[in-house]
């Protein structure tokens, strides 16, 4: 890839830990807390404001790191202040960033999140500009030392390269699929071992409104195990033609933004630790629920002890 700067590669430092790479987007988010999310042009005083990290793959990386994995994030950022702040925040979460390309002339992603008093959110994202699509610079030689990989759909060329490398090594691979780029989702259907769709993405992919029917149709379109997250309804997956379900944990949400990303990071970690799909989904559901109950941003990601306490009957 031309015109990028990347930190020197370094080996994973720990031994005996679960090692994961996440690949995709990373954002610097500004969260605005509002009395209500407006439905027409208006002026409104903001109740509070917070700046934090965001993005599908980056948030998943922070979640897996907080839950005990050794994690490296791979992606593309501009050579700009926003990129510097994203890398700094990833490092503060214990995530390695040697697989981040800093692209000269590129602009790093930024987001604005509107959150109402019930914890529901509207997300507005600038996905970056002039970051390039080439994936030939990725440090794929590191894949042989991994336990699992997760990629989102935002940079499908990089995701495809990572999944193909993981498949050659027999490593757990998970796709986070959403509606932002359906062409990218289609390009990746045949590659990962597990595909986790948003409900909206699964419905659009299959043209079925009923999620059970949609899962069965998607099962015939994909190489791996197909599943879907559906907010308060929980997690569903298709295995051997049967639909299975793990319900969501009930919490009083402060902010739901990023919950799905945290689910995917924890789910990938669980599978990488040889949990069954059901066990990994319950583990991930607990992590996502705790984040919603605790607050906003990467600072609200729960640790392993908190997740296991909730799974074992404790309170969020």
C-alpha positions, -999 to 999 in steps of 0.1 A, spaced: 0 0 0 14 34 -9 17 64 13 11 49 47 31 49 79 29 20 103 45 14 136 72 -14 136 58 -49 139 63 -65 173 56 -100 186 28 -106 210 44 -103 244 23 -126 266 24 -164 266 -5 -187 272 -32 -160 267 -60 -159 242 -47 -139 212 -72 -120 190 -70 -96 161 -99 -73 152 -99 -56 119 -122 -27 106 -131 7 116 -121 29 146 -138 62 154 -133 91 178 -168 97 191 -185 126 207 -216 116 227 -243 142 233 -269 135 260 -302 150 252 -336 152 269 -350 136 237 -337 130 202 -353 157 180 -374 146 150 -372 180 133 -348 209 130 -345 227 163 -321 242 189 -316 223 221 -294 225 251 -273 194 257 -274 179 292 -239 164 290 -211 156 266 -184 130 264 -156 121 240 -146 85 237 -134 58 213 -158 41 189 -161 20 158 -171 -16 154 -138 -34 153 -120 -10 177 -148 -13 203 -147 -51 200 -110 -50 205 -113 -30 237 -140 -54 250 -119 -85 243 -89 -68 260 -109 -58 291 -122 -94 293 -88 -109 294 -75 -114 258 -44 -102 243 -57 -81 214 -43 -63 184 -64 -39 163 -57 -37 125 -70 -8 105 -64 24 87 -63 59 101 -51 93 88 -20 110 98 -40 135 118 -49 145 154 -81 123 153 -60 93 144 -35 101 172 -63 102 197 -78 70 186 -45 51 188 -39 66 222 -73 55 235 -68 20 221 -34 18 239 -51 29 271 -74 -1 267 -44 -24 264 -50 -30 227 -19 -33 205 -18 -10 174 12 -22 154 -13 -33 127 -26 3 122 -16 20 89 -14 58 92 -22 71 57 -8 104 45 -35 126 32 -62 105 48 -88 116 73 -96 95 103 -132 85 112 -153 106 136 -188 100 150 -214 120 169 -238 100 190 -271 114 203 -284 96 235 -318 102 250 -328 98 287 -339 62 280 -305 52 268 -316 49 231 -292 65 206 -289 79 171 -254 75 156 -239 98 129 -206 87 114 -180 102 91 -162 70 80 -130 87 70 -116 97 36 -87 87 13 -76 58 35 -72 33 7 -86 -2 2 -53 -21 -3 -47 -49 21 -12 -62 9 5 -44 38 -13 -63 66 10 -83 89 -7 -116 80 24 -135 92 11 -128 128 -21 -148 122 -4 -182 129 -1 -172 166 -37 -162 171 -67 -178 188 -93 -159 168 -101 -130 145 -130 -106 141 -136 -83 112 -164 -59 104 -176 -52 69 -163 -16 66 -130 -26 48 -140 -58 31 -106 -62 13 -88 -63 46 -114 -86 61 -112 -110 32 -74 -112 35 -76 -118 73 -103 -144 70 -84 -163 43 -53 -163 64 -73 -175 94 -89 -203 74 -55 -216 63 -45 -218 100 -78 -233 112 -84 -203 135 -118 -190 147 -131 -162 124 -161 -140 130 -178 -114 107 -198 -85 121 -223 -78 93 -245 -47 92 -263 -26 67 -237 1 61 -224 -16 29 -244 -46 17 -220 -51 -13 -192 -56 12 -213 -81 32 -220 -101 0 -183 -102 -8 -176 -118 26 -203 -144 30 -182 -174 19 -152 -167 41 -157 -166 79 -165 -195 103 -192 -174 120 -213 -146 106 -232 -124 131 -257 -102 114 -277 -72 127 -314 -78 124 -317 -51 97 -288 -66 77 -302 -101 78 -336 -90 67 -321 -70 38 -298 -98 28 -325 -125 27 -357 -104 20 -374 -121 49 -389 -102 78 -392 -132 101 -357 -137 115 -361 -175 118 -369 -177 81 -341 -153 73 -316 -173 93 -325 -205 74 -322 -187 40 -288 -172 50 -276 -206 62 -278 -217 25 -259 -186 14 -229 -187 38 -200 -211 46 -201 -206 83 -226 -206 111 -252 -177 107 -266 -158 136 -283 -125 144 -284 -101 173 -318 -85 179 -315 -61 208 -337 -69 238 -349 -101 221 -314 -116 223 -293 -137 200 -304 -164 175 -284 -188 154 -290 -216 129 -273 -249 134 -281 -281 116 -313 -265 103 -326 -256 138 -330 -221 153 -315 -216 187 -319 -187 211 -300 -170 239 -322 -143 256 -307 -109 264 -301 -100 301 -326 -75 314 -311 -42 325 -320 -6 329 -300 10 301 -281 42 304 -267 41 269 -270 13 243 -244 27 219 -216 2 212 -234 -27 229 -234 -48 197 -197 -42 191 -190 -53 227 -211 -84 221 -191 -93 190 -157 -88 208 -168 -110 237 -184 -136 214 -152 -139 195 -132 -143 227 -156 -169 239 -154 -190 208 -116 -185 208 -116 -200 243 -134 -231 230 -168 -221 244 -198 -235 226 -219 -211 206 -245 -210 234 -219 -204 261 -201 -177 240 -234 -159 233 -244 -159 269 -210 -145 278 -213 -118 252 -248 -110 261 -238 -104 297 -209 -81 286 -232 -61 264 -259 -58 290 -234 -46 317 -221 -19 293 -256 -6 287 -263 -5 324 -230 12 333 -228 41 309 -211 53 277 -179 47 258 -150 23 262 -147 33 298 -180 15 305 -169 -19 292 -171 -45 320 -143 -68 332 -143 -105 333 -153 -108 370 -184 -85 364 -195 -106 334 -191 -139 353 -210 -125 383 -240 -116 361 -239 -150 343 -240 -167 377 -270 -148 389 -256 -115 402 -270 -81 394 -260 -57 365 
